[in-house]
Amino acid sequence: MNAPKPDAAAAAHSRRVQDAVVDAIEAAGGWISFADYMQLVLHAPGLGYYSAGSTKFGAEGDFVTAPELSPIFAGVCARQIDRLLKAQGGGALLELGPGTGAFAVTALERLHQVASPLLAYEMLEISADLRERQRQHIRDPLARWLDALPTPAPRIVFANEIIDALPAERFVVREGGWWRLGVGWGEEGLEWRVRPAEGQAEGDAAFRAHAAMLAEDLQRRGVTLPEGYCGEWHPQLNEWVAALAATVESGAILFADYGLPRTQLYHPDRMQGSLRCHYRHHAHGDPFAYPGLTDITTWVDFSAVAEASEAAGMQVVGFTTQTAFLLGGGLEAELQLAAALSNDPVQVARRAAGVRQLMLPGEMGEAVKLMLLTRGIAAQGEAFGLRDLRDSL
């Protein structure tokens, strides 16, 4: 990986994370699931990538999300959120993982401009460091920071690039069956270890049950995965969606994430799955490089999200690409508003570059999908009308 080396403090932190992984491997008898590995290196208190204090977003971090690329993204989302709030006569907006706070700043500004009936802007952030940075940028009386998911209320929930960071099981098709890809410790350090799910490791029974269900559903849809195929799923997805839906007495959930419908995600052409790692703006496929300093994601099975959402009492009313969402949701109006506020040539150029990255198929335009779920209100999915992809789920 051709990326800058971590400084001494960061390298020491990564060694501490690796030591914790090795301890977990030894305690489990020499093998842990990839989901357990992701949980530890991404989310362990004080150690994990998302809970420790390193810079993650923007030029000094590891990756850039849509709100950091351009305020146009947040502006378009805020227009849709406003319609949803007005459809139910007001309510709270909950943002999961606000990151730098860039989305919240623009969304609050836009919602105030259109006199939206917003009662509170709630933010659930697990990183104490990021929460402090957010407090420095978000100076609004409606802002609220939460330590846990709130109780049910009329509410809109927004989650950008959250699902793809949930711990993922990895599998490989071997000898006609689905084997577990996990993590062990060898002479060269952390390494992949593959084994059949025959009951010797924790989680084998759950793995077998889900693998059987997924293989059967894919076969019913005309997809058979070949020998050597690698893939992933998010074992916590159903429980996570149900907990999120439980906060919505009436209202909606808007997801934005990298992913595909099931038959496109688990396609024989995608032999190596969707695992992606990011370190200092270098994308790579080695989740064992700099543990605790590297972001690890796997793409979302949006068919599974739809199934979990409907099981939790939510209705899928929109599913489309980021490009179609932006074009259908008010991109032109947002650009006109931005131009009216500033015609500075440098800002215009930056704005154009950001929008281009948001929309180009080779960038985020096709890879990122948006899904809208509602409960107890009339469907208000205008941003999804340009290209409705729900039939692909």
Residue pairs with C-beta under 8 A, 6 or more apart in sequence:
1 279
1 282
1 284
1 286
1 289
2 282
3 279
3 280
3 281
3 282
4 280
5 11
6 14
6 290
6 293
10 54
10 290
10 293
13 47
13 52
13 54
13 292
13 293
14 290
14 291
14 292
14 293
16 47
16 292
17 40
17 41
17 44
17 47
17 48
17 291
17 292
18 189
18 190
18 291
18 292
20 40
20 44
20 47
21 32
21 37
21 40
21 41
21 183
21 190
21 291
22 185
22 190
24 32
24 36
24 40
25 31
25 32
25 183
25 184
25 185
26 185
28 36
28 201
28 202
29 201
30 184
30 185
30 193
31 182
31 183
31 184
31 193
31 195
31 201
32 182
32 183
32 184
33 169
33 180
33 182
33 183
33 201
33 202
33 203
33 207
34 167
34 168
34 169
34 170
34 180
34 181
34 182
34 183
34 232
34 287
35 167
35 168
35 169
35 203
35 235
35 236
36 167
36 182
36 183
37 182
37 183
37 287
38 167
38 168
38 287
38 296
39 48
39 167
40 47
40 48
41 47
41 48
41 49
41 287
41 291
41 292
41 294
41 296
42 48
42 49
42 50
42 165
42 167
42 295
42 296
43 49
43 50
43 51
43 126
43 167
44 51
45 51
46 52
47 292
48 292
49 56
49 292
49 293
49 294
49 295
49 296
50 56
50 97
50 126
50 127
50 165
51 126
51 127
52 127
52 129
52 292
53 127
53 128
53 129
54 61
54 293
55 61
56 62
56 63
56 99
56 130
56 295
57 63
57 64
57 65
57 68
57 99
57 100
58 64
58 68
58 100
61 280
61 281
62 278
62 279
62 280
62 281
62 294
62 295
63 278
63 281
63 295
64 281
65 99
65 160
65 161
66 73
66 160
66 161
66 256
66 322
66 358
66 364
66 368
67 73
67 74
67 99
67 100
67 102
67 103
67 106
67 160
68 99
68 100
68 102
69 354
69 357
69 358
69 364
70 351
70 354
70 355
70 357
70 358
71 102
71 106
71 338
72 326
72 331
72 334
72 335
72 338
72 351
72 354
72 355
72 358
73 103
73 326
73 358
74 102
74 103
74 105
74 106
74 107
74 110
75 106
75 107
75 110
75 330
75 334
75 337
75 338
76 325
76 326
76 329
76 330
76 331
76 334
76 383
77 103
77 107
77 158
77 254
77 256
77 329
78 106
78 107
78 110
78 111
79 110
79 114
79 329
79 330
79 333
79 334
79 383
80 254
80 329
80 372
80 380
80 381
80 382
80 383
81 93
81 107
81 111
81 116
81 156
81 158
81 254
82 110
82 111
82 114
82 116
83 380
83 382
84 156
84 251
84 252
84 374
84 377
84 380
85 91
85 93
85 111
85 116
85 117
85 118
85 156
86 116
86 117
87 377
87 378
87 380
88 154
88 250
88 251
88 376
88 377
89 117
89 154
90 117
90 118
90 119
90 154
91 117
91 118
91 119
91 153
91 154
91 155
91 156
91 250
91 251
92 118
92 119
92 120
92 121
92 122
92 150
92 153
92 154
92 155
92 156
93 107
93 111
93 118
93 120
93 121
93 122
93 155
93 156
93 157
93 158
94 122
94 123
94 124
94 146
94 150
94 155
94 156
94 157
94 158
94 247
95 103
95 104
95 107
95 121
95 122
95 123
95 124
95 157
95 158
95 159
95 160
96 124
96 157
96 158
96 159
96 160
96 162
96 244
97 124
97 125
97 126
97 159
97 160
97 161
97 162
98 104
98 123
98 125
98 130
98 134
99 130
100 130
100 133
100 134
100 137
101 133
101 134
101 137
101 138
102 137
103 158
103 160
104 121
104 123
104 134
104 137
104 138
104 143
105 137
105 138
107 121
108 121
108 138
108 140
108 142
108 143
111 118
118 142
119 142
120 142
120 144
121 138
121 140
121 142
121 143
121 144
122 144
122 145
122 146
122 150
122 155
123 131
123 134
123 138
123 143
123 144
123 145
123 146
124 145
124 146
124 147
124 148
124 149
125 131
125 134
125 145
131 145
134 145
135 145
149 243
149 244
149 246
149 247
150 247
151 247
152 246
152 247
152 248
152 249
153 247
153 249
154 249
154 250
154 251
155 247
155 248
155 249
155 251
156 251
156 252
156 253
156 254
157 244
157 247
157 248
157 251
157 252
157 253
157 254
158 253
158 254
158 256
159 244
159 253
159 254
159 255
159 256
159 257
160 256
160 257
161 256
161 257
161 258
161 297
162 255
162 257
163 234
163 237
163 240
163 255
163 257
163 259
163 300
163 305
164 257
164 258
164 259
164 297
164 298
164 299
164 300
165 295
165 296
165 297
166 234
166 236
166 237
166 240
167 234
167 235
167 236
168 232
168 233
168 234
168 235
168 275
168 298
169 180
169 203
169 207
169 210
169 232
169 233
169 234
169 235
170 180
170 181
170 182
170 230
170 231
170 232
170 273
170 275
170 298
171 178
171 179
171 180
171 181
171 207
171 211
171 230
171 231
171 232
172 178
172 179
172 181
172 194
172 228
172 229
172 230
173 179
173 225
173 226
173 227
173 228
173 229
174 194
174 196
174 227
174 228
175 227
176 227
177 196
178 197
178 207
178 211
178 215
179 194
179 195
179 196
179 197
180 194
180 195
180 196
180 197
180 201
180 204
180 207
181 192
181 193
181 194
181 230
182 192
182 193
182 194
182 195
182 201
183 190
183 191
183 192
183 193
183 288
184 190
184 191
184 192
184 193
185 191
189 288
190 288
190 291
191 288
195 201
197 204
197 205
197 207
197 208
197 211
198 204
199 205
203 235
206 235
210 233
210 235
214 233
214 266
215 225
217 262
218 224
218 225
218 262
218 263
218 266
221 262
221 263
222 263
223 263
223 266
223 267
223 268
224 268
225 231
225 266
225 268
226 268
226 271
228 271
229 268
229 271
230 271
230 272
230 273
230 275
231 265
231 266
231 270
231 273
231 274
232 273
232 274
232 275
232 298
232 299
233 301
233 304
234 240
234 298
234 300
234 301
234 304
237 301
237 304
237 305
237 308
238 304
238 308
238 311
241 305
241 308
241 309
241 312
242 308
242 311
242 312
244 253
244 312
245 253
245 309
245 312
245 313
245 314
245 373
245 375
246 312
248 314
248 375
249 375
249 376
250 375
250 376
250 377
251 374
251 375
251 376
251 377
252 372
252 373
252 374
252 375
252 377
252 380
253 309
253 314
253 372
253 373
254 370
254 371
254 372
254 373
255 305
255 370
255 371
255 372
255 373
256 322
256 368
256 369
256 370
257 300
257 368
257 369
258 274
258 276
258 297
258 299
258 300
258 367
258 368
258 369
259 265
259 299
259 300
259 301
259 302
259 305
259 369
260 299
260 300
260 301
260 302
260 369
261 301
261 302
261 303
261 389
261 392
261 393
262 301
262 302
262 303
262 304
262 393
263 303
263 392
264 392
265 274
265 299
265 300
265 301
266 301
272 285
273 298
274 298
274 299
275 285
275 287
275 296
275 297
275 298
276 283
276 285
276 296
276 297
276 298
276 299
277 283
277 284
277 285
277 286
277 287
277 289
277 294
277 295
277 296
277 297
278 284
278 294
278 295
278 297
279 289
279 290
279 293
279 294
279 295
287 294
287 296
300 369
302 319
302 369
302 371
302 393
303 393
305 371
306 316
306 319
306 371
306 393
309 315
309 316
309 371
309 373
310 316
313 375
314 373
314 374
314 375
315 373
315 374
315 375
315 379
316 371
316 372
316 373
316 390
316 393
317 372
317 373
317 374
317 379
317 380
317 381
317 384
318 370
318 371
318 372
318 379
318 381
318 383
318 384
318 388
318 390
319 369
319 370
319 371
319 372
319 384
319 388
319 389
319 390
319 392
319 393
320 328
320 369
320 370
320 383
320 384
320 386
320 387
320 388
320 389
321 365
321 366
321 368
321 369
321 370
321 387
321 389
322 358
322 359
322 364
322 365
322 366
322 367
322 368
322 369
322 370
323 358
323 359
323 361
323 365
323 366
324 384
324 386
324 387
325 370
325 383
325 384
325 386
326 355
326 358
326 359
326 383
327 359
327 386
328 382
328 383
328 384
328 385
328 386
328 387
329 382
329 383
330 383
331 355
335 351
335 355
338 351
339 348
342 348
356 363
357 363
357 364
358 364
358 365
359 365
369 389
370 383
370 384
372 381
372 383
372 384
374 380
